[in-house]
Amino acid sequence: MVLAGLVACNALVATAAQAQGVSFIARREFDFYGRPTSLAVGDFNGDGRPDIVVAGLDNNSVMVLLGSADGSFQELRGSVSGAGFLSVAVGEFNGDGMQDLLVVTPGQRPDYLSRVIVFLGNGDGTFQQGATIDIGIISTPSIAVGDFNGDGFQDMVVANNSGVSVFLGNGDGTFRPFGTVSGLTRPSSMLVGDVNGDGVPDLVITDAGSDNVSVRLGNGDGHFQAARNFATGSGPAAVALGDFNGDGLLDLAVANRNSPYVSVLLGNGDGGFQAQRTFGSDAAYSIAVGDFNGDGMQDIVTQSAVLLGNGDGTFQEQLPFDAGQGPTSVAVRRGAGRGRCQRQRQKSHGASWERGWELRRGAKLRSREVSCLRCGGRLQWRWGEGPGSRQPRVRGCVGSFGESGWELPGGAKLPGGERGPLFRSGGRLQW
């Protein structure tokens, strides 16, 4: 198996490429003994380094690769087992501060129903099996995680033949069915993001049966608004969020399985998007966003090529890389506020660590409230005493927005100015 490919601190791991404007280190291969179907990135042993989880068919387990300081990975097997898995997602579902997994199983006789199995993390890279949830008969194994009703517990959405099913988390590793997002022909992938800037997570769903991307704005109570559909290429297979023209608004990048291009839709900031712009690429069925050449502008990566961004919503000609035979999935991991990534972020966003994080316009967060400044403009805090704290993450929003800006614990404030920083549920601050 070739992983194509993990991005850690803007360096592509598990792929190999050398092209004008961007280069990657040598590809690293791991035997999977099956057909890999999905990969995700997390920190499964709490050491602050990116780890990888890979699901697949024709295999009796999920493979976990624990990241090391030198960029190598240690392979773990056996704690997540079953008859094959279609998709995997990472979250924290029982409130212990350790990352857990959701895996989607294929339908089997006699009912042919697919199921989601929860695997709760032990904090050392191993997992224990938890709840099993029936999700119906599915054609596309897509699953995503977010807090859709604002209770501080992570929920999940799963694509099936009748639309997208919403399951609300109970905070103890179990879920309850809540509703269905309908009006879709053949949902092929989805992601969770806040595309209209109201602090409530929304759904972005690619619909391969209608050749569009469907935006469903969240109400904050687990329900979603009516569809806002935007045309893509033929057979949209995956979607990613980024800011491709530097206006502070979220844009979409769509991988099209049956069209020779990637679709880019620039966001208006209200949940609407402009007509697609197309940029030539080989058939794409997985897509992610990152800054791969260090110029401060977001780029696009598919399972086999990189498209460097120009910073104005346009992209350069694709740069293929060798990801081995038949790459199926790509994932991007931004840095965790240390080393090279931290220094880059401090330089470009005016943040530095002294007695706390000093942010733009002089706002501060005290050291006991913040442990990690992430690349990509995300501030992740935990209760602890400075960088590297291993204490559980604070659940939900712990700040409020006033006329003067965001008021955070300890009296710290971030001014509202311009578009103002956006404090996301789950302890992430996006500015």
C-alpha positions as CSV (number, residue, x, y, z in Angstrom):
1,M,0.0,0.0,0.0
2,V,1.2,3.5,-0.8
3,L,-0.3,6.4,1.2
4,A,-0.8,9.4,-1.0
5,G,-0.3,11.2,1.1
6,L,0.1,12.7,4.5
7,V,1.2,16.3,4.8
8,A,2.9,17.2,8.1
9,C,4.1,20.7,8.5
10,N,3.9,21.3,4.8
11,A,6.2,18.4,3.9
12,L,4.5,15.6,2.0
13,V,5.1,12.2,3.7
14,A,4.5,8.9,1.9
15,T,4.7,10.3,-1.5
16,A,7.5,11.3,-3.8
17,A,7.7,14.1,-6.3
18,Q,10.2,16.6,-7.7
19,A,8.8,19.3,-9.9
20,Q,9.1,23.0,-10.5
21,G,8.0,25.0,-7.5
22,V,7.4,22.1,-5.1
23,S,9.3,19.0,-3.9
24,F,8.6,16.1,-1.5
25,I,10.7,13.7,0.4
26,A,11.0,10.1,-0.7
27,R,8.0,7.9,-0.7
28,R,7.6,5.5,2.2
29,E,5.5,2.3,1.7
30,F,3.7,0.1,4.1
31,D,2.2,-3.3,3.3
32,F,-1.6,-3.3,3.8
33,Y,-2.5,-6.8,2.5
34,G,-5.8,-5.6,1.1
35,R,-7.5,-2.8,-0.8
36,P,-7.1,0.5,1.1
37,T,-10.3,2.5,0.9
38,S,-9.8,5.5,3.3
39,L,-7.3,7.2,5.4
40,A,-7.4,9.8,8.1
41,V,-4.9,11.7,10.3
42,G,-5.0,12.2,14.0
43,D,-2.9,12.0,17.2
44,F,-3.8,8.7,18.7
45,N,-1.1,8.4,21.4
46,G,-1.1,12.0,22.6
47,D,2.5,12.8,21.7
48,G,1.6,15.8,19.5
49,R,2.8,14.1,16.3
50,P,0.6,13.2,13.4
51,D,-0.5,9.6,13.1
52,I,-2.3,7.8,10.3
53,V,-5.2,5.4,10.3
54,V,-6.0,3.3,7.1
55,A,-9.1,1.3,6.5
56,G,-9.7,-1.1,3.7
57,L,-11.4,-4.2,2.3
58,D,-10.0,-7.7,2.1
59,N,-8.3,-7.2,5.5
60,N,-9.3,-8.1,9.0
61,S,-8.0,-4.9,10.7
62,V,-7.5,-1.2,10.4
63,M,-3.8,-0.2,10.3
64,V,-2.5,2.5,12.6
65,L,0.8,4.2,11.9
66,L,2.2,6.2,14.8
67,G,4.3,9.1,13.8
68,S,7.8,9.7,15.2
69,A,9.9,12.8,15.6
70,D,12.1,11.9,12.6
71,G,9.1,11.5,10.2
72,S,9.0,7.7,10.4
73,F,6.0,5.6,11.4
74,Q,5.5,2.6,13.7
75,E,2.9,0.1,12.5
76,L,0.2,-1.1,14.9
77,R,-2.4,-3.7,14.1
78,G,-5.0,-5.8,15.8
79,S,-6.9,-3.4,18.1
80,V,-9.4,-2.4,15.3
81,S,-10.6,-5.6,13.6
82,G,-13.6,-6.7,11.5
83,A,-14.6,-8.1,8.1
84,G,-13.4,-5.0,6.2
85,F,-14.1,-1.3,6.3
86,L,-15.2,1.2,3.7
87,S,-14.4,4.5,5.5
88,V,-12.9,5.9,8.7
89,A,-13.3,9.2,10.6
90,V,-11.5,10.6,13.6
91,G,-13.1,12.4,16.6
92,E,-13.5,12.5,20.4
93,F,-16.7,10.9,21.3
94,N,-16.6,10.0,25.0
95,G,-15.1,13.0,26.7
96,D,-11.8,11.5,27.8
97,G,-9.6,13.7,25.6
98,M,-8.3,10.8,23.6
99,Q,-9.1,10.5,19.9
100,D,-11.5,7.8,18.8
101,L,-12.5,6.2,15.4
102,L,-15.7,5.7,13.5
103,V,-15.5,3.0,10.8
104,V,-18.1,2.1,8.2
105,T,-18.6,-1.6,7.4
106,P,-20.0,-2.9,4.1
107,G,-23.4,-4.5,4.0
108,Q,-23.5,-8.2,4.7
109,R,-26.1,-10.9,4.6
110,P,-28.8,-11.3,5.6
111,D,-30.0,-7.7,5.7
112,Y,-27.1,-6.1,3.7
113,L,-27.2,-3.2,6.1
114,S,-24.0,-1.2,6.6
115,R,-23.0,-0.2,10.1
116,V,-20.8,2.3,11.9
117,I,-18.6,0.9,14.6
118,V,-17.1,3.1,17.3
119,F,-13.6,2.4,18.5
120,L,-12.7,4.3,21.6
121,G,-9.0,5.4,21.9
122,N,-6.9,4.2,24.8
123,G,-4.4,7.1,24.3
124,D,-1.5,4.8,23.3
125,G,-2.5,4.2,19.7
126,T,-4.7,1.2,20.5
127,F,-8.5,1.1,20.5
128,Q,-11.4,-0.8,22.1
129,Q,-14.6,-1.5,20.4
130,G,-17.7,0.4,21.5
131,A,-21.1,0.9,20.1
132,T,-22.4,-0.3,16.7
133,I,-25.0,1.8,14.8
134,D,-27.1,0.6,11.8
135,I,-27.0,3.1,9.0
136,G,-29.0,1.4,6.2
137,I,-28.0,0.3,2.7
138,I,-25.3,2.6,1.4
139,S,-23.8,3.1,-2.1
140,T,-21.1,5.6,-1.0
141,P,-19.2,5.1,2.3
142,S,-18.8,8.7,3.4
143,I,-18.8,9.8,7.0
144,A,-18.1,13.1,8.7
145,V,-18.0,14.5,12.2
146,G,-19.1,17.8,13.8
147,D,-21.1,19.3,16.7
148,F,-24.4,20.0,14.9
149,N,-26.6,20.9,17.9
150,G,-24.1,22.9,20.0
151,D,-24.1,20.7,23.1
152,G,-20.3,20.2,23.0
153,F,-20.5,16.5,22.0
154,Q,-19.4,15.4,18.5
155,D,-22.1,14.1,16.2
156,M,-21.8,12.2,12.9
157,V,-23.3,12.3,9.5
158,V,-23.3,9.3,7.1
159,A,-24.2,9.2,3.4
160,N,-26.6,6.4,2.4
161,N,-29.0,5.6,-0.5
162,S,-31.7,7.9,0.8
163,G,-29.6,10.9,1.6
164,V,-27.4,11.8,4.6
165,S,-28.3,10.5,8.0
166,V,-27.7,12.6,11.1
167,F,-26.7,10.9,14.4
168,L,-26.3,13.0,17.5
169,G,-23.6,12.1,20.0
170,N,-24.5,11.4,23.6
171,G,-21.0,12.3,24.9
172,D,-20.3,8.7,26.1
173,G,-19.3,7.1,22.8
174,T,-22.9,6.3,21.7
175,F,-25.1,8.0,19.2
176,R,-28.8,8.4,18.6
177,P,-30.6,8.8,15.2
178,F,-31.9,12.4,14.6
179,G,-32.9,13.0,11.0
180,T,-32.1,12.8,7.4
181,V,-30.8,15.4,4.9
182,S,-32.8,14.6,1.8
183,G,-32.9,15.9,-1.8
184,L,-29.8,14.1,-3.0
185,T,-29.4,11.8,-5.9
186,R,-26.2,10.0,-5.2
187,P,-24.1,11.6,-2.4
188,S,-20.5,10.7,-3.0
189,S,-18.6,12.6,-0.2
190,M,-19.1,15.3,2.3
191,L,-17.3,17.6,4.8
192,V,-18.2,19.8,7.7
193,G,-17.3,23.4,7.8
194,D,-18.7,26.9,8.6
195,V,-19.2,28.4,5.1
196,N,-21.3,31.3,6.1
197,G,-19.3,32.5,9.1
198,D,-22.0,32.2,11.8
199,G,-20.1,29.8,14.0
200,V,-22.5,26.9,13.3
201,P,-21.1,23.9,11.3
202,D,-22.6,23.4,7.8
203,L,-22.5,20.4,5.4
204,V,-21.0,20.4,2.0
205,I,-22.0,17.3,0.0
206,T,-20.9,16.2,-3.5
207,D,-23.8,14.7,-5.4
208,A,-22.4,12.5,-8.2
209,G,-25.9,11.8,-9.5
210,S,-26.6,15.5,-10.2
211,D,-23.1,16.7,-10.9
212,N,-23.2,19.4,-8.2
213,V,-22.1,20.3,-4.7
214,S,-24.9,20.8,-2.3
215,V,-24.5,23.2,0.6
216,R,-26.7,22.7,3.7
217,L,-26.4,25.5,6.2
218,G,-26.7,24.3,9.8
219,N,-29.3,25.8,12.2
220,G,-27.3,24.9,15.3
221,D,-30.0,22.5,16.6
222,G,-29.0,19.4,14.5
223,H,-31.2,20.5,11.5
224,F,-30.0,21.9,8.2
225,Q,-31.6,24.4,5.8
226,A,-32.7,23.7,2.2
227,A,-30.2,22.8,-0.4
228,R,-28.1,25.4,-2.2
229,N,-26.7,23.5,-5.2
230,F,-23.7,24.6,-7.4
231,A,-22.6,22.9,-10.6
232,T,-19.3,20.9,-10.8
233,G,-17.7,18.6,-13.3
234,S,-18.9,15.2,-14.1
235,G,-19.0,12.7,-11.2
236,P,-17.8,14.9,-8.3
237,A,-16.1,12.5,-5.9
238,A,-14.6,14.6,-3.1
239,V,-14.5,18.2,-1.8
240,A,-12.2,20.3,0.3
241,L,-12.3,23.7,1.9
242,G,-9.7,26.5,1.6
243,D,-9.2,30.2,1.0
244,F,-7.8,30.4,-2.5
245,N,-8.0,34.1,-3.1
246,G,-7.0,35.5,0.3
247,D,-10.3,37.2,1.1
248,G,-10.8,35.4,4.3
249,L,-13.9,33.5,3.0
250,L,-14.0,29.8,2.5
251,D,-13.9,28.4,-1.0
252,L,-14.4,24.9,-2.4
253,A,-12.2,22.6,-4.4
254,V,-13.9,19.6,-6.0
255,A,-12.4,16.4,-7.4
256,N,-14.2,15.2,-10.5
257,R,-14.0,11.6,-11.3
258,N,-15.2,11.8,-14.9
259,S,-13.9,15.3,-16.0
260,P,-10.3,16.3,-16.8
261,Y,-10.2,19.1,-14.3
262,V,-10.6,20.2,-10.7
263,S,-13.5,22.6,-10.0
264,V,-12.9,25.6,-7.8
265,L,-15.8,27.6,-6.4
266,L,-15.0,30.9,-4.7
267,G,-17.1,31.6,-1.6
268,N,-19.3,34.7,-1.1
269,G,-19.2,34.3,2.7
270,D,-23.0,33.8,3.1
271,G,-23.0,30.1,2.1
272,G,-23.2,30.9,-1.6
273,F,-20.5,30.2,-4.1
274,Q,-19.6,31.6,-7.5
275,A,-19.7,29.6,-10.7
276,Q,-17.0,26.9,-10.9
277,R,-13.6,27.7,-12.4
278,T,-11.8,24.7,-13.9
279,F,-8.2,23.7,-13.8
280,G,-6.8,20.8,-15.7
281,S,-6.0,17.6,-13.9
282,D,-6.1,13.9,-14.3
283,A,-9.3,12.2,-13.1
284,A,-9.5,12.9,-9.4
285,Y,-11.4,11.1,-6.7
286,S,-9.7,12.5,-3.6
287,I,-8.7,16.1,-2.8
288,A,-7.1,18.1,0.0
289,V,-5.7,21.6,0.6
290,G,-2.3,22.8,2.0
291,D,0.6,25.1,1.3
292,F,3.2,22.8,-0.3
293,N,5.7,25.4,-1.5
294,G,5.8,27.7,1.5
295,D,4.6,30.8,-0.4
296,G,1.7,31.5,2.0
297,M,-0.9,30.6,-0.7
298,Q,-3.1,27.6,-0.5
299,D,-2.5,24.8,-3.0
300,I,-4.6,21.8,-4.1
301,V,-3.5,18.1,-4.0
302,T,-5.3,15.2,-5.5
303,Q,-4.3,11.5,-5.2
304,S,-1.7,12.0,-7.9
305,A,-0.9,15.7,-8.5
306,V,-0.4,19.1,-6.9
307,L,-1.9,22.3,-8.3
308,L,0.0,25.3,-6.9
309,G,-2.2,28.3,-6.0
310,N,-1.5,31.8,-7.3
311,G,-3.4,33.5,-4.4
312,D,-6.1,35.0,-6.6
313,G,-8.3,31.9,-6.9
314,T,-6.4,30.5,-9.9
315,F,-4.0,27.6,-10.1
316,Q,-1.0,26.6,-12.1
317,E,-0.7,23.5,-14.3
318,Q,-0.8,20.3,-12.3
319,L,2.5,18.8,-11.1
320,P,2.1,15.0,-11.0
321,F,4.0,13.0,-8.4
322,D,4.6,9.3,-8.0
323,A,2.4,7.8,-5.3
324,G,2.8,4.3,-6.4
325,Q,0.2,2.1,-8.1
326,G,-3.4,3.0,-7.8
327,P,-3.4,5.6,-5.1
328,T,-6.9,6.0,-3.6
329,S,-6.9,8.7,-0.9
330,V,-5.0,11.8,0.1
331,A,-5.0,13.6,3.5
332,V,-3.3,16.7,4.7
333,R,-1.9,17.3,8.2
334,R,-1.0,20.8,9.3
335,G,1.6,21.3,12.0
336,A,0.7,21.2,15.7
337,G,2.2,24.5,16.8
338,R,5.8,23.4,17.2
339,G,9.0,23.4,15.2
340,R,9.0,24.7,11.7
341,C,5.3,25.1,11.5
342,Q,5.1,27.2,14.6
343,R,7.8,29.5,13.5
344,Q,6.2,30.0,10.1
345,R,2.9,30.8,11.7
346,Q,4.4,33.3,14.1
347,K,6.1,35.0,11.3
348,S,3.1,35.3,9.0
349,H,0.4,36.0,11.6
350,G,2.3,38.0,14.3
351,A,1.9,35.5,17.1
352,S,4.6,34.8,19.6
353,W,4.9,32.8,22.9
354,E,6.0,34.7,26.0
355,R,3.7,34.6,29.0
356,G,0.9,33.8,26.6
357,W,0.2,33.9,22.9
358,E,0.4,37.4,21.7
359,L,-1.9,37.8,18.8
360,R,-2.6,40.5,16.3
361,R,-3.6,43.9,17.7
362,G,-2.0,43.0,21.1
363,A,-4.6,40.6,22.3
364,K,-3.3,37.9,24.6
365,L,-4.3,34.5,25.8
366,R,-2.5,33.4,29.0
367,S,-0.2,30.4,29.0
368,R,-2.4,28.3,31.3
369,E,-5.2,28.6,28.8
370,V,-3.3,27.9,25.6
371,S,-1.0,25.1,24.8
372,C,-0.7,25.0,21.0
373,L,-0.9,27.4,18.1
374,R,-1.6,25.4,15.0
375,C,-0.6,26.2,11.5
376,G,-3.4,27.3,9.3
377,G,-4.7,30.0,11.6
378,R,-6.2,27.7,14.1
379,L,-5.6,28.2,17.8
380,Q,-6.2,25.0,19.9
381,W,-6.2,25.4,23.6
382,R,-6.3,23.0,26.5
383,W,-6.4,23.5,30.3
384,G,-2.7,23.2,31.3
385,E,0.4,25.1,31.9
386,G,1.7,26.1,28.4
387,P,2.8,24.3,25.3
388,G,2.6,20.5,25.3
389,S,-0.1,20.1,28.0
390,R,-1.7,16.7,27.8
391,Q,-4.9,17.7,29.7
392,P,-8.3,17.0,28.0
393,R,-9.5,19.6,25.6
394,V,-12.2,22.0,26.8
395,R,-15.5,21.1,25.3
396,G,-17.6,23.5,23.2
397,C,-17.3,27.3,23.0
398,V,-15.7,28.9,26.0
399,G,-15.8,32.4,24.5
400,S,-18.4,34.9,23.6
401,F,-18.6,37.6,20.9
402,G,-19.3,41.2,22.0
403,E,-19.1,44.5,20.2
404,S,-15.4,44.8,21.0
405,G,-14.5,41.3,19.8
406,W,-14.2,37.8,21.3
407,E,-14.1,37.7,25.1
408,L,-12.1,34.7,26.2
409,P,-11.3,33.1,29.6
410,G,-9.2,35.1,32.0
411,G,-10.4,38.4,30.6
412,A,-8.4,38.1,27.3
413,K,-10.0,39.6,24.2
414,L,-9.5,39.4,20.5
415,P,-10.9,42.5,18.7
416,G,-13.6,42.0,16.1
417,G,-12.1,44.3,13.4
418,E,-12.3,43.5,9.7
419,R,-14.2,40.2,9.6
420,G,-13.1,39.4,13.2
421,P,-11.9,36.1,14.4
422,L,-14.3,33.2,14.3
423,F,-14.4,31.0,17.4
424,R,-15.5,27.6,16.5
425,S,-17.2,25.0,18.7
426,G,-14.7,22.4,19.9
427,G,-12.1,24.8,21.1
428,R,-10.8,26.1,17.8
429,L,-10.4,29.7,17.0
430,Q,-10.2,30.6,13.3
431,W,-9.2,34.1,12.4
